[in-house]
């Protein structure tokens, strides 16, 4: 058999790498039934063919032996091309079982042979070379070398292009997007996806086109491009997973019906992803669509596709509390898994099934609730709903039965010698014992899983089991002995997460990975342990060490949240002491934990000779996370209701939480600037409006600023001079957005105080803004326009006028999200040395109902490249904004005071005006970043 036939056989097995097996949304591919593990012929070609079939049945360890045998036989024959091909497949098999050094060695040998056997005009040679380059990219990405992987896949793409092989070119380009995402090059990834779509759109309806669109649709979902409303098929700038998959389905119905169940499965996954974070009505609609697609996917001859679709259905039924549907599904899933051939996919399907049953089981035994990141967040339901669960005949699946499902997965992984799958299964079994509080067994299994995961370098699995081991140790008796072990395990998990930054954010946070369930708790639980070991008001060396570690972990969490916000690991963090920035500042870190609210305060040194700032921990406040969030939501709601003063009792409550106990120290250290590193929902309320019963915090003489952390703080400040300013704004109503008539006065006032380049209404387009930034050397950019801060970059935007001749006002606006604005604001950096010093967003608001929307302000502040950002927490009074902005620029341009001082004086001007004394008018303005 020729090498070209081998390539055709293997064309579907080099799928893009997925770092973490997803419990419910892995698209299962058809596999070939395994053949007997005996060599039917001594022909190296037939040995290689058997290896490919064994690989496709996911018996990777057996495939390794066959590929090694084939490579040796080809070497004896002097057939360097086929030897290189066998080594290429050997590298893939080694990678699958986590043997990266062996994979690297095999692919290096393959490419070295190809260099010796170079046949530039041979189609066969080019085919093997392209496949080897593709494999090299996969091994490099799995080894953490994203830039090298990108280079290999670019070379593979060029080789496939030289051959005229569109299928290979599409595959290698889709692989490129993985590396680009890992490198934080999101825009380039989108450009590559557009290029793939352009190639596919030019092809006639065919199985290749249907398959290519399916792969493209899945890739778009992974990078977070789920849909574009009212997308036009030929509009190549508007790509969405949903629309591309619908195209794939349409073509498959014509020419490739056997692919239809796979497309339905993918459509269900995309619809499910689209339900996340939506309003109840839209979520219900999307989940109904997902269930419909899964139902269609389940009608297939492929048992694994059917099982995967049913597993996804079961997960959604649990999320929707549809207990009868859950009960009717699981016996059928169990039966199908019992008869399915052993493979990695069946192992993961078993694990997923067991996790779903565990979520369901937890509903009937909430007292034994443990951590299970795969469970829906609403597993603790109302008593009436629990009664419905308990009343179902046979609903109470036994823990022993669930354990047996996972134990079978462990045995199957051992049979396949698949250490990665075994590590995943053992850790999951340990989690099951954690649910039932069988600590000794849970610890033993988790440690076994850890040993395996670390042995093959599977850090993405290892962090989970370090976290799990920390929880298990913390939960056992003898806390003095176990707490240090728990802290050590948690610390290892956090350190791994730091090293995995680019890998985690390269995967769509909603579809493939839940940050809030799978990452954030690790940081918070470690902080909780550290603070338990650090008595409050204790300045001992040991206590200071714990407080410093806790503070650093919280700053690391802030960084991880922003990575998750941007879907890029693009922020550089460097340790900074307060004294390096400001000797009159104190930094306050409120930390929301599950059972209490903690506050850490970093105070400036009294003496220049002191090396470390004093860290202070007042007494913890015994309030649950739920109570904190409800209180903050109430404070926000009452602050924006200007007709009442109902905010005062709540504001005083939060003041007592955060400030009351540290006031003596703030006075003793002569603190002038209060800098807050806010956590969670606290980001949605202004600290200036906290009230002590007599006056607001801002009236106590403090300048107030926010920062995502000292590690991320830009350390330069503006030289004292009248700063040139680009002032842009929109006064007219655009679509559903109301007009802002006072913006004209606001910008006119700015012009009176500083030299300004003005873009108003139709002049304020993306193109005009970019040109102004490039041509007008201005350290300040002031944007007076509607906008929104949200918990993700795509929904964090400002409004500009559209470059269009459309007369319909609804079509005259253009949304510029934070990443696009970043490109505009930083477009001049190649030719000018000074970055933007201050970005002002004077009419934006945080997204209502979004608990993490405060990330959007920090996102704008950091992604813009500006050293400071002045923004608003809610949509403020138009005239009040014009007044406060005028005063801010007057103070900022004509005094030597800091930006924080200038803002305070402007706010105080409104506060002393009887018409504007309610916090609604003056409080929402927040300064983020460098406050000097």
N, C-alpha and C positions, 0 to 999 in steps of 0.2 A: 504494500500500500504506500502511496506517495505521501510525502510530508504535507502536501496541500490538503489531502483528505483528512489527515490528523487535525489540521488547523480548523477545518470546517466542523469536525466533531466537537472540538473544544471551544467553539466560538461563544458559547453561552455560559462558560463557567468562570470567566474572569470578570465578575460583577464588581462594581465599585465597592470599596471597603466600607463596612459599617463597624464603627468602633465598639458599640455596646449593643448586644442583642436586645431588641425592643420587645416588650412583653406581648404586644398585641398587633403590631403593624409591620412585621417582616413580610414582605411579599414572597411567598414560597414558590419556587420554580419547579417545573416538572423534572423529575430525575429518572435516570435509567436504573432498572432493577439490577442489583449486584450479581455478578457472575461468580462462579466457584473460584476460590483462591488457589488455583493450580494453573500452572503454565500449560496451555494446550499445544504449544508449539515452541520450538527453539528459535524461530524466526524473530529477530529483534523488532521488525515491524509489527508482528502480531503481539509481542510482549508490550510494546508501546501502546497498541490499540487497547489491550486489556487494562493497562494502567489508566488510560483515559476513562474507560467505562467504570472502573473501580472508583476513580476520583469523582465522577459524576454521581455515583451512589454514596459519596461522602465518607468512604472508608480511606481516609487520607494516609494513615500509617501503612496500610497495605499498598496503596498507590506509590508511596515512597520507594518501597522495595522493588516494585515493578519498573519504575522509572530509572532507578539505579541500575537494575539489570539490563534494561534496554540501552542506557547510555554506555555501559561497559561493552556490550555486544557491538554497538555501532563503532566504538573506538577500535575494537579488534579488527573490524572490517575496513577501518580507515575512512568511514563515512562521517566526515566532520559536520556536515549540515544536519543530518538527523541526530547525531550525538548532541549538537547544540540544542536541537528541538527537545530532545528527551531531558536535558539538563534544565531547560526552561520550565518544563512541566514539573520537574523535580523541585525546583524553587517554589513553585506555586503550592505544591503539596506540603513542603516544609513550613511555609508561611501559615498555612491553614491550621497546623497543629502547634503553632507558636514557636517553631524552631527557627528564629530569625537569623542567627549566625550561619546555620546550614543553608538557609535560603539565600543569604547574601553570597555565600561561597559558590553555590550552584549557578546562580545567574551571572556572576562574574566570570565563571568558567565558560558558560554558554556564549557570552559576548566576546570573550577572548578567542574562542574557536571561530566565531563568525568573522572576526577580524582577519584571522589566518586564511579562512576559506572565502574571502571576499570575492563575490561575483556580481559586480555592479549592474549588469544587464540581465541577471537571472531573476525572474518573477518568484521562483521558489525561494531563493536567497532573501529577497526583500520581504517576503511573507514571514519567514522565520525571524529575521532581524526586527521587524515591526512588533511581532509578538513578544520577543525577548525584551525589547525596550519597554513595552507595556508592563510586562511582569516586573522589570527592574523598578519601574515607578511605583508599583504596588508594594514591593518589599521596602523601598525607601520611605514611603509614606508610613507604613506600619512601623518602621524603625524611628520615626520622628523627624525625618529629613525631608521636609515639605518642599523646599526650594529645589533640591536635587530631583525629587519626584516630578515636579513640574517640568524641569528640563527634559527628563526622560520621556514624559508623555508628549511634550512638544516635538521631540525627535521622532517618536512613534507616529504622531499625526503627519509629519512631513513625509515619512516613509510610506504610509498608507496613501497619501495624496499622490506620491510618485507612481504608485501602482494603480491608481484609479479605483481603490477599494473604499467605497463610501461607508460600508458597514464598519470596517476597522477604524476609519477616520472618525466616525461618530462616537464609537466606543472610547477612543483615546481622548477625544475632546471632552466627553462627559467626565472622564477620569481627571482631566486637567482642572475641572471646577472644584474637585475635592481639595487639591493642593492649593488652589487660589483661595478657597475659603479658609483653609488652615493658616495661610499666610496673611489673612485679613484683607485680601484684595477682592472685595465683594463686587465692585463695579466691573472689574475684569472678568470675574466669573459670569456675570450677567451678559457681558459682551460675547463670551464664548458660547453661552447657551443660545443667544440670538443667532450666532453663526451656525450652530447645529441645526436650529430650526430652519434657517435659510436653505441648508442642504436638503433637509427632509421635504420641505415644501415643494422643491423643484422635481422631486421624484414622482413617478406615477404610483397609483395605488398598488401595493405589493405587500407580501409578508414582511419584507425588510423594512418598509416604511412604517407599517403598523407596529413592529417591534421597536424600531428606533424612536417613534413617538411615545411608546409606553415607557421606555427607559428615560427619555427626556422629561416626561411628565413626573416620573418618580424623582428624578434629580431636582427638578424645580421645587417639588415638595420639600426635599431635604434642605434646600437653601432658603426656604421660607417664602418662595413666590407661589402662593397658593392659587390666586385668581386675580383677574382684573375685570371689574364690572363692565358689561357691555363691550367686551373685547371683540375685535374684528379679526377673523382668521388671518388675513393678509397683513395685519399691522404688526410687523416684526418687532417693534419697540415695546409691545404690550404682551408679555408672556405670563401665563398662569398655568399651574399644574392641571387645574380642572379642565380648562379649554383644550390643552394639548392631549390629555387623556380622552376627552370626548372625540377629538379628531381620530385618535388611534382606534377607538371603538368603532367609529363609522367605517374606517377602512377595513378593520378586521371582519366586520359583518359582511363585507363584500368578498374578500379574498382569503381570509385566514381565520375562520371561525373557531379553531382550537385555541386561539389566544384570548378569546372573549372573556372566559372566567378570570384570567389574570388581570385583564383591564378592569373588570368589575371590582376585583379586590382592591386595586390601586385607587379607583374612583371612590370606593368606600373609605379608604384611608385618608384621602384628601378631604372628603366631605366631613369626616370626623375631625380633622385638623381645623377645618373652617368653623367648627362649632365652638372652639375654645375661645374664651374671652368675649363672647358675643352676648347680646341681650337674650333674655329667656325665650322669646318668640323665635328669634333667628337661630338660637342654639337648638331648639326643638326641631325646627325645620331641617337643619343640617344633619342632625342625628337621625331623623326619619329617612333622609336621603342615604345616609351611610348604611343604615340597616337594610334598606331596599337593595343597595348594591351588594352587600354581603350575602343577602338571600339569593341573589342571582348567581354570585360567584360560587355558592355552595352547591349549585346544580352543575357539577362537573365530574368527569371521569377521574380526575386527579385526586386521590384521597388526601394528599397533603394540602392542596389548595382548598379543598372542602373543609378540612379541619381548621385551617388558618382563618377562613371566613367565619366559621362558627365560633372560634375563639374570640374573634373581634366582636361578633354579635353578643356573646356572653358578657364580655367586658362592658359593652354599652348597656346591656340590660341591667347589670349590677349598678352602673352609674345612674340609671333611670329608675332604680328600685322596682323593676318588673320581675318579681320573684318567681312567678309561675313560668315565665319564659326561660329563666335561668334553670329552673328545675327540669324543664323538658329537654333542654339542650345537653346537659352534661353527661347523661348516660350514653347518648349517641357519640359524643366526642370521645368518651372513654373507650367505647367499643372500637372506634376507628383507629385510635392510637394503639390499642392492643394488637391490631392486625397489620399495622403499618410496618414496612421494612425499616431496619435500624439504619439511621443516618443522623448527621448533625441536626438536620431540620426537625426530625422527629423528636430528638432530645430536647431541643428548644421548645418545641410545641408542647411536650410533656411539662416542662418547667412552667411555661405560660399558663397551661391548664391548671396546674397546682396552685399557682399564684392567684388565679381567679377564684378557685375554690376557697383559698385561704381568706380572700377578701369577703367572700360570702359567709364563711364560717365565723369570721369576726363579728358579723352582725348579730349572731345568736349568743355570743359570749364576749360582750364588750369589756367585761372585767379583765379579760386576758388580752386586751388589745396591745399589740406590739407595733414596732415600726415596720411598715411594708410599703416602700415607695411606689409599688405598682398599683396600689389600691386607689379607687376614687376618693376624693376628699370628703364626700358626704356619707362615708360608711357608717357614721354614728347618726342614725335616723331617729325619727320620733317613735315613742313607745308604741303607738298604734301600728306603725309600719313594722316594728319588730314583732308585734303580735302576729301580723300576717305571715312573717317569715316562719315563726315557730309553729303556726297552724298548718303549714304545708306538710303533706304526707311525705315522709322520707327526706325532708329538706335538710335535716341536720347531718350532713356528711361528716364522717368521723375523721378526727385528726390522723388516726392511724392509716386510713385509706389515702389521705392526701400524702402522707409520708411515703407510702408505698409507691405512689406515682413518681415521686422525685427519686426514690431509691432505685427504681427501674431505670430512670434517666442516668443515674450515676453508673449503674452496671453497664448500660449500653455505651456510655462514653469510655469506660474502661475497656470494653470489648473492641471498640474502634481505636483504642490508644489515643483518643482525642483529649489531651490534657486541658485545653482551654474549655471545652464543653464540660469536662469533669469538674474543673474548678468552679464553674458557674453553677453546676448542679449541686455540688457539695455545699457551697455557700448558701444556696437556696434552702437546702435541707436544714442547715444550721439556723436559718431564719425561722423555719417552721418550729423548731424546738424552742427558739426564743419566744415565739407566740405563746407557747404552753408553759413557759417559765421553767423548762428543764435545762437549767443553766450549764450543768457539767457537759451534757451531750452537745448543747449548742456551741459551747466554747471549743470542744474537741473538733467538731465538724468544721467550724469556721477557721480554726488554725490549720486544718488539713487543706482547706480550700485556698487559704492564703499562701501556704507553702507551694502549692501547685502553680498558682497565678504568678507569684514572684519568680518561680523557677523558669517560667517561659516569658517573663517580661511583660505580662498582661496587666499593666498598671491600671487600665480602665476598669478591670474587674477587682484588682487588689484593693483599690481605695474603698470599694463598697464593703469588703470583708474586714478591713481595718476599722472602718466606722462601726460595723456590726460587732466586732470584738470589743470595741470600746463600750458600746451599749451594754453588752453582756457582762463585762467586768464591773461596770458601774452599778448594775442592777443586783449583783450578788451581795451576800452578807460580808462582813469584815471589810467595810468601806476603806479603812485606813490602808489596808494592803492593796486593795483593788483600784483605788482612785488613781494612784500613780501609774499603774498599768493602763488604766482607761485613758488617762491624759496622753500617755505615750502613743496609744493606738489612734486616738483622735488626731494627734499631731501628725502622725504618718499619713493619715487620710488627707488632711488639709495640705500637707506638702506635696502629695501626689496630685491633688486637684490644681495646685499652682503650676505644676509642671505640665499638666494636661490642658492648660488654658486654651491654646489654639485648637486642639482637637475637639474640646467640648463645644466651643462656639462655632466650629465649622459645621455642626449638625443643627438643623432647625430645632429651636428650643421647645417648640410645642409638640412636634410630631415624634421626634426621636429621643428627646431628653427633657425631663421636667426639672428645671433649675430649682424651683421652690420646694420640690419634694425630694430631689436626689442630691442636691449640692448645699443649698442654704442651711438646712438643719445641721450639717456636719460642723460648720463654723460656729453656729449658735450654741450647740451642745458642748463644744470644746470651751467656749467662753464661760458657759455656766459652770463647768467643772473647775476651771482656773479660778473663778471668783469665789467659789465655795472654799477654796484653799487659801483665800486671801482675806483675813478679817478686815472689816471696815475700820477706817481711821487708824490703820496700822502702817507705820512708815519703815518697818524693818526691811532689811535687804531682801529677804525671801519674798515678803509681800510685794515689794516694789517690782521684783522680777516677774511675779505672776501677773501683776497689773500691766506691766509693759507688754508681756506676751499676749494678754487678753486684748489690749489696745491694738497691737499689731494684727491680731487675727480679725478684729472688727474692720480695720482698714483693708485687710485682704479681702474680706467679704464685700466691702464697698467696691473694690476693684473688680471682683468676680461678677457682681451685679451689673456693673457698667459693661463688662465684656459681654454678658448675656444680653444687655440692652442693645448693644451695637452689632451683636453677632460677629465680633472681631476681637482678637486679643491684640489691641493696638495701642494700649496705654502703658507708658513706661512709669514705673513707680520707684522712687528712691527715698530712703529714710531721711527725714528732715527733723531737726530740733526746732521748737518754737523760737528759741533765741536767735536762730539763724535768720528768722523772718521778722520777728517783732518781740521785743522784750517787755511789752506791756499787754500781751495777749494771753488769754486762757482759752484752752480748747476743751469743749464739753462733748462727751460721747454718751448719749443716752442709748441703752441697749435693751431691746425688747426680747425677753426670754419667755418661755412657755408659762412659767409659774411666777415671774416677778419682773420688775423693771429695775435695771441697774444703771448707775451713772458713774463714769470715770471722768475725772477732770485732770487735765495736764496744765500745771501752773508754771509760769516763767520762773527762772532762777532769781533769787534776791541778790546773789553775788555773781560777778562775772567768772569767778574761779570755779564755780560749781559746774560739773560736767553733765549731769543728768537733771532734767526737769522733775519736779516732784509730781507724782501721780497720786491722786486722792480718790478714795472710794467712800462716799457717804453710805449710810445705811440703806440696804435695798428696800424697794417698795413692794410689798406683797400683793401685787395685782397680776391677774392672768393676762396673757397676750390678748385674749378676746375682750377683756374689760378695757385694756389700753386702747385697742382699736376702736371700740364703741365710743369711748370718751373723746378721742381725737376726731372721730367723724361728727360727733355732736358739736364739738368746738368749731369745726370748720363750717358746719351748717348754720350755726348761730352767728358766726362772725360775718357771714355774707347776707344776713338778714338785718338790714340797716334800720328797720322800724322799731327794734327792741334792743334791750341790753341783756338778753338772756344768756349771752356769752360769758358774763362776768363770773358766775360761780364755777363754770367749767374751766375758764381761763385761770382762775385762782388755784383750782385743783392741779392743773398741769404745772403751774408755777411752783407749787409746793413740791411736786414730784422732782422737778429738774433743778430748781434754783435755791429754794429756801435753805437747805442744809449747807450749801457751799458759800453763802453770802459772806460770812466772816472771813473766809480765806480770800475771796475775791477782793475784799477791802484791804486785808492785811498785805496782799501782794500788789496793791495799787493797780489792779487790772483796768485797762481802758477799753480794750477790744475783746468782746466775747465772740468766739468762733465756734459754731456748732457743726458737728459731724452727725447729721440726723439719720435716724434709723426708721425704715418702714413707713407707716402712715404719718409719723411725725413730720415728714417732709412736706405734708400738705397744709400745714398751718404755720403762720409767721411767729417766730419767737418774740419779735418786738411787741406783740399784743398780749403776751403773758402778763397777768395782773397780780399784784401782791395784796390786794384789798384796799390799797390807797392810790397806787399809781401803776402805770405800765412799766415794763422792763426798760423800754427805750427812754423813759423819763428819769431813770436812775443815772443817766450820764454815760451809759455804755454805748459804744459803737458795735453794731451787730452784723455778723457776716456768716455765710455758710461755706463749707468746703466738703467735697467727698472724702477728704482725708489729707493729712499733711504730706503723705507720700505722693500725692498727685498735685500738690500746690505749685503753680508757676511762681518763681522766686524773684522776678524782676517787677519793678513798678515804674510808672510813667514819670518822666522828667517834668518838673513844674513849669509848664508853659501853656498857652492857650492851644488846646489840641485841635488839629484839623479834623473835621468830622464829615462822614457821609451820612446824611439824614434822608431817609426814605419813608414814605408812608402812603396809606390809602384812606381817603376820606369818604368815598362813595360806597353805597351798598353793593355787594357782589353776591348774587345768588341768595343763599339763606343767611348770609352774613350782613349784619346791620351796618349802616354808615357810621363813620367816625369823624363827624364834622370838625371837632376841636383839634384834630391832628394838624390841620393847617396852622392854627395858632401855636400848637406845640412846636412845630418845626420853625415857625417864624421866630419864636422866642430863642430857640437854639441858635439860629443865625445871628441873633443880636449878641450872643455871648462868645461864639467861637466861629472861626472860618469854616464854612460848610459848603459841600456839594449836595444839592437837593434833587431828589427824584420823587415826584408826587403823582399819585394816581397812574394814568396810562404810561407815564415815564418810568414807573417802578416795575420793570420786568426783570427776569433772571439775567437776560443778556445785558441790560443796562447796568444792573448792579455789578456784574462781573467786570464790565468795562470801567466803571467808576473805581472799583477797588484796584484794578491794575494801573490806572492812569493818575489817580488822585491819592497821593501818599498821606493817608489819614489813619491815625492810631485808634480812632473811635468810629464805630459803625452803629447808627441809631435806626432801628426799624420799628416804625409805629404802624402796626398792621395786626390783623387778626392772626391767631395761631393757637396751637395746642401742645401741651406737654403730656406725654403718655408713657406707658411702661415699656414701649418698644419704639425703635427708631423710625419705623415706617409710619406710625401714627403721630409722630412728633414733628410738627411742621409749622411754617409760616405761610401767609397768603401773599402772593404777588400778582401784579397784573399780567395777563397772558399775552404772549406775542401772537396776536390773532386779530383778524378783521371781523370776527364774529360780533354781531350787534346784540345778540342775546346776552344780558348781564350774567346769566348763570354760566356762560361759557367764557367769560372774560377774566376769570381768576385762575391762578395756577398755584398748586400746593407744592412747596419746596420742603422736603423732609430734611432731617438734621444731617444726614450724610451728604445730600446734594448741597445744602447750604455750606457744609464744611469745605467742599470742593470750591465753591464760589469764593468763600472768604480767604482761603489759602492759595488762591490762584496766582497771587503776586509773589509768593515766597521765593520763586526761582530767580527773580530779578531784584527783590528788595529784602533787606536784612531784617527789618522790623516787622514783627507779627502784630496783629491787632491787640491793642491794650485793653479796650473796653468795648463790649458788645451790649447794646441796650435793646431789649424787647419789651416795648411799653404797653402792649395791648393783648398779650397772650393769656391763656388760662390753662389750668390742669384739667385733664379729662375727668368728667364726673363719673363716679362709681369705680374708678381705677385706683386700687389701693397702692399701687407702685408708681403712680403717675409722676410723683416727685422726681423719679429718676430722669424724666425728660428734661428738667431744668439742668441737672448736673450733666446730662448728656449734651445738651446744647453748649453748656459752659466749656466742657472739655473738647468736644469734637470740633467746635468752631476754631480752636486754636487761640482764642482770646484769653488773655490772662485774667480778666474779670468779666463777669456777665451780670447785668442788672435786668431782672425779669419780674413778672407778676404772677402771683399764685392764682388769681381769678380775674375775670374780665371786669375791669374797674370803670368807675365813672369817667366819662370822656373829658369833662371840664377839669375834674380833679387831677387827672393825669397830666393835662397841659400845665396846670399850676405847679405840680410837684416836679415835673421834668424841667420846667423853666428855672425853678429854684435850685435844683440839683446842679444844672450846668453853670448857674451863676456862682455857686459855691466851689464847684470843681474847677472852673476856669480861672477864678479870680482870687483864690486863697491857696495857702500851702497845706490845707487840710487833706486828709486821706479821702479816698472814695467812700469808705464807710462813714466817716464823719460828715461828708457832704450829703450823703443819703439821709443820715439821721437828722440833720438840720432841715432838709426839705420835708421830711415826714413831720417834724415838730411844727413846721409852719402850718401844715394842714391840721394837725392835732389841736392847735390853739385857735383855729377858726371854728366858731360855733356851728357853721354850716357843714363842716367836714370832720368833726371831732370823733365820729363813730369809726372804729377800726376798719370798717368796710372800705373807707376812702383812702386811708394812709398806710394801712398795715401790709397789704399784699406785696409790696415792693421788697424784693430780697436781692442781696448782693452775694454772688457765688464766685469763689476763687480768691485771688489776691485782693485783700481789703485795703492795702496801703495806697 
